[in-house]
């Protein structure tokens, strides 16, 4: 009976080792990942940059697994962002090899639109907060921050990102 127990123990430990060898990013991951809005923005921009760059240079297409390995992140947040970009027709997913391509011309993919999509799909702990409940100087500061961010990203396309 003890030998049976040891055999199962060896099998289970070996399978865990094989799994974490294939997906090392999950080794440090907790059960539930909650990214901040800034992290989601950065991840979405990285995904679009990598997919656009390989598309423009006619290199291998990115898949969820290859993005997970390249970004060294668990697949859940990457998959979430990829799904929202596919639903909003920024990317298309090819059924043949589960890879992703831009759904429209790189010049037509604006970072402003991209960030709006990602922020709309945000499932973090942050609740929508109306600025009216804050004091007047804070409202002005927040409005100024929003306007400056909008001006900074307004006309930047995926094509501009890969040319920099």
C-alpha positions in Angstrom: 0.0 0.0 0.0 2.9 2.3 0.8 4.4 1.7 -2.6 1.1 2.6 -4.3 1.1 5.9 -2.3 4.7 6.7 -3.4 4.0 5.9 -7.0 1.0 8.4 -7.0 3.1 10.9 -5.2 5.9 10.7 -7.8 3.3 10.9 -10.6 1.6 14.0 -9.2 4.9 15.8 -8.4 6.2 15.0 -11.9 3.0 16.3 -13.5 3.2 19.6 -11.5 6.9 20.0 -12.5 6.1 19.4 -16.2 3.2 21.9 -16.0 5.3 24.7 -14.4 8.1 24.0 -16.8 5.8 24.7 -19.7 4.2 27.7 -18.0 6.8 29.3 -15.7 4.8 32.6 -15.6 2.1 30.8 -13.5 4.7 29.8 -10.9 4.4 33.2 -9.2 0.8 33.9 -10.1 -1.9 33.9 -7.5 -5.3 32.4 -8.2 -6.9 35.6 -9.3 -5.0 38.4 -11.1 -6.4 41.9 -10.9 -4.6 44.4 -13.0 -4.8 48.1 -12.4 -6.0 50.3 -15.1 -2.5 51.4 -15.9 -1.3 47.8 -16.2 -4.2 46.9 -18.5 -3.3 50.0 -20.7 0.3 49.0 -20.8 -0.6 45.3 -21.6 -3.0 46.3 -24.4 -0.4 48.6 -25.9 2.3 45.9 -25.8 -0.1 43.4 -27.4 -1.0 45.7 -30.2 2.7 46.7 -30.7 3.9 43.1 -30.9 1.1 42.0 -33.2 1.4 45.1 -35.5 5.2 44.8 -35.6 5.2 41.2 -36.7 2.4 41.9 -39.2 4.3 44.8 -40.7 7.6 42.9 -40.9 5.8 39.7 -42.2 7.1 37.6 -39.3 5.4 34.8 -37.4 1.9 35.6 -36.1 1.4 35.8 -32.3 -0.8 33.3 -30.4 -1.9 33.4 -26.8 0.8 31.0 -25.9 3.6 33.0 -27.6 2.4 36.2 -26.1 2.3 34.6 -22.7 5.9 33.5 -23.1 7.1 36.8 -24.5 5.4 39.0 -21.9 6.0 36.5 -19.0 2.5 36.8 -17.7 -0.3 34.3 -17.0 -2.6 33.7 -19.9 -5.8 35.1 -18.2 -5.1 38.8 -18.5 -3.7 38.5 -22.0 -6.6 36.4 -23.1 -9.1 38.9 -21.6 -7.6 41.8 -23.5 -7.3 39.8 -26.7 -10.9 38.8 -26.5 -12.1 42.4 -26.0 -9.9 43.5 -29.0 -11.4 40.8 -31.2 -15.0 41.7 -30.1 -14.4 45.3 -30.9 -12.9 44.5 -34.3 -9.3 45.7 -33.6 -7.9 42.2 -34.0 -9.0 39.1 -35.7 -8.4 35.5 -34.5 -7.5 33.0 -37.2 -9.1 29.6 -36.6 -6.4 27.7 -38.3 -3.6 28.3 -35.8 -5.3 30.5 -33.2 -3.1 33.5 -34.1 -4.0 37.1 -34.1 -3.8 39.7 -36.8 -4.9 43.4 -37.1 -8.5 43.6 -38.3 -7.9 46.9 -40.1 -5.1 49.0 -41.4 -2.4 49.8 -38.8 -2.9 53.5 -39.5 -6.6 53.1 -38.5 -5.9 51.6 -35.1 -5.7 54.6 -32.8 -4.3 54.2 -29.3 -7.1 56.4 -28.0 -9.7 53.9 -29.3 -7.6 51.0 -28.0 -7.4 52.4 -24.5 -11.1 53.2 -24.5 -11.9 49.6 -25.3 -9.6 48.2 -22.6 -10.9 50.6 -20.0 -14.5 49.9 -20.9 -13.8 46.2 -20.4 -12.0 46.7 -17.1 -13.1 44.1 -14.5 -10.8 45.3 -11.7 -11.9 46.5 -8.3 -12.4 50.0 -9.5 -16.0 51.4 -9.6 -17.0 54.2 -11.9 -16.7 57.3 -9.9 -18.5 60.5 -10.7 -16.3 63.6 -10.4 -19.2 65.7 -9.2 -18.8 64.4 -5.7 -15.3 65.8 -5.4 -14.2 69.3 -4.6 -13.8 71.9 -7.3 -10.0 72.0 -7.4 -9.8 68.3 -7.6 -12.4 68.2 -10.4 -10.3 70.7 -12.4 -7.1 68.7 -11.8 -8.8 65.5 -13.0 -10.3 67.2 -16.0 -6.8 68.7 -16.9 -5.2 65.2 -16.5 -7.9 63.6 -18.7 -7.5 66.3 -21.4 -3.7 66.1 -21.4 -3.8 62.3 -21.8 -6.4 62.6 -24.6 -4.2 65.2 -26.4 -1.1 63.0 -26.0 -2.6 59.9 -27.5 -5.2 61.3 -29.8 -3.6 60.8 -33.2 -1.1 58.0 -32.5 -1.8 54.8 -34.4 -0.4 51.3 -34.2 1.6 52.2 -37.3 3.2 55.1 -35.4 4.1 52.8 -32.5 6.1 50.4 -34.7 7.9 53.1 -36.5 9.3 54.6 -33.3 
